[in-house]
Amino acid sequence: MGADLVLMDIQLPEMDGITATKTLKNNINTKDNPIFALTAYAMKTDRERILNAGCDKYFTKPIDTISLSEEIDLFFTSDQ
């Protein structure tokens, strides 16, 4: 059985995506689910902060849907 993929927006209204990511990664039921960050935050320090929070991949908006689809395929077909 494969893991569920989470597409996480970082700028959410009530709980930001960093907090949501940490919450998911600290939960035994969701800790192994890959999380791909989709964000308008595009600075190098933003990327590091987001990946350090537990996101497995980082994409800046606007999202290139073809590249995103390819990255998803690569993530699930490569040895992680």
Sequence and secondary structure as in RCSB ss.txt:
>XXXX:A:sequence
MGADLVLMDIQLPEMDGITATKTLKNNINTKDNPIFALTAYAMKTDRERILNAGCDKYFTKPIDTISLSEEIDLF
FTSDQ
>XXXX:A:secstr
     EEEESS SSS HHHHHHHHHTSTTTTTS EEEEES  SHHHHHHHHHTT SEEEESS  HHHHHHHHHHH
HHS  
